[in-house]
Amino acid sequence: MSLPFTAPLAAHEHAAYADAAAMVAALRPEQPVYCIRPHVLREAARHFVETFPGKVLYAVKCNAEPAFLDALHEGGIRHFDTASLPEISVVAERFADTTSYFMHPVKQRGGIRAAYGQHGVRHFVVDHADELAKVMVETGGAADAVIVVRLATARGAAVYDLGGKFGASPAQAAALLRQAYGAGRRVGLSFHVGSQCLTPGSYTAALRLAAHTLDLAGVPLSVIDVGGGFPVAYVGLHPPPLEDYVAAIRAGLAGMELPAECELWCEPGRALVAAGASLVVRVELRRDNFLYINDGVYGSLSDLKYAGLRFPMRVLRPVGDRVEVLEENLGEFSLFGPTCDAVDVMEGPYRLAADVREGDYIEIGQAGAYTLELRTDFNGFCPDRFVEVGDGAFLPTAEMEPVPFLSAAAE
Ligand SMILES: Cc1ncc(COP(=O)(O)O)c(C=O)c1O
């Protein structure tokens, strides 16, 4: 995690360019450059806030860069899912009109004390009796601390499963709800269906589990929190629109008996920020259909390897003073990152201009989520250059899809 106040990013530039090609023409950068699109972030925030029928808590872990936080705030985000004291501090230092919620199920005692005492945080997630006791003690027995119990959900059609590490069973969650409510606290129930969840029905199923938990607990809920997981498009992955997820959530809520004052929350990360940046990397060497580029698995691109996500890509080629965008006559390539570790490979295949060569740049779209937050400086490579660009989001197109294998029978 590279939060700005712990590791100031020296290379922020306020320069703005029409698009990534214009940036390459002007800078010919040796290092990877993030091309941030604040207008895309603002629009994503506006759309989510208008479409979701409850509070939208942005999951700060997904991207804590100030430019992203500011654009989301301008788009209407006022609530933040924070998982650590540094994340809470970043939000508190930036905005005077926002609320942070401590959504990590396992917290440091000092973090709970400072969150409650110094930053006015009032909502704390727990999934274990010892954590509940910790929150009770470290908030000084305060009755206004709201306890949100995290329920484990079954692995659904999500690219990342978050159920194995956190979450209580319905019986355990019901016991925690009863204990906290019995101690005079307001209580809520939360879950996370997994990141990049491709099936809206996963939310309905999780809410069914929540309804069952509530039946066991027999206490009034102040909050029902459907978590994150709202997906975005990658090459080969075209999820349904947000409206379908909202309909599935409404269907799940219809099966629950909730007090009128119960609040509905969600905690999106990826869906708010993925399209808000593309990343421009440079080809340092071509060996057959392998391209050695200047960012990789230890930098911004671990999702390409570990989640197998294929981000949209196109070649930008400097020709004299100009930069050509090559989006036709494509071939299939794998990528090597810049470090010396053989793990630093992204097999793809990714469809790029067939004659791509050393000195070309590759623009990688949907690069605003879980990219720069996960980078390391292993081997001395750490992408940290940022500019603004004014064009639309760079999204996957049909041409980027793998060419289907035609069997003899089909021909
Ligand atoms: C508790 C919690 N909430 C929200 C998120 C954001 O999830 P997503 O980016 O899939 O929307 C995460 C991601 O790990 C999480 O752990």
The ligand as a MOL file (V3000), in Angstrom:
LIG
                    3D

  0  0  0     0  0            999 V3000
M  V30 BEGIN CTAB
M  V30 COUNTS 16 16 0 0 0
M  V30 BEGIN ATOM
M  V30 1 C -14.4330 -5.4070 2.7910 0
M  V30 2 C -14.2850 -5.0110 1.3670 0
M  V30 3 N -15.1660 -4.1290 0.8620 0
M  V30 4 C -15.0790 -3.7130 -0.4270 0
M  V30 5 C -14.0700 -4.1690 -1.2640 0
M  V30 6 C -14.0450 -3.6740 -2.6770 0
M  V30 7 O -14.3650 -4.7000 -3.5390 0
M  V30 8 P -14.5230 -4.4640 -5.1050 0
M  V30 9 O -13.3420 -3.7290 -5.5820 0
M  V30 10 O -14.6320 -5.8300 -5.6530 0
M  V30 11 O -15.7990 -3.6840 -5.3030 0
M  V30 12 C -13.1540 -5.1230 -0.7790 0
M  V30 13 C -12.1020 -5.6560 -1.6610 0
M  V30 14 O -11.2700 -6.4390 -1.3120 0
M  V30 15 C -13.2570 -5.5450 0.5670 0
M  V30 16 O -12.3920 -6.4260 1.0810 0
M  V30 END ATOM
M  V30 BEGIN BOND
M  V30 1 1 1 2
M  V30 2 1 2 3
M  V30 3 2 2 15
M  V30 4 2 3 4
M  V30 5 1 4 5
M  V30 6 1 5 6
M  V30 7 2 5 12
M  V30 8 1 6 7
M  V30 9 1 7 8
M  V30 10 2 8 9
M  V30 11 1 8 10
M  V30 12 1 8 11
M  V30 13 1 12 13
M  V30 14 1 12 15
M  V30 15 2 13 14
M  V30 16 1 15 16
M  V30 END BOND
M  V30 END CTAB
M  END
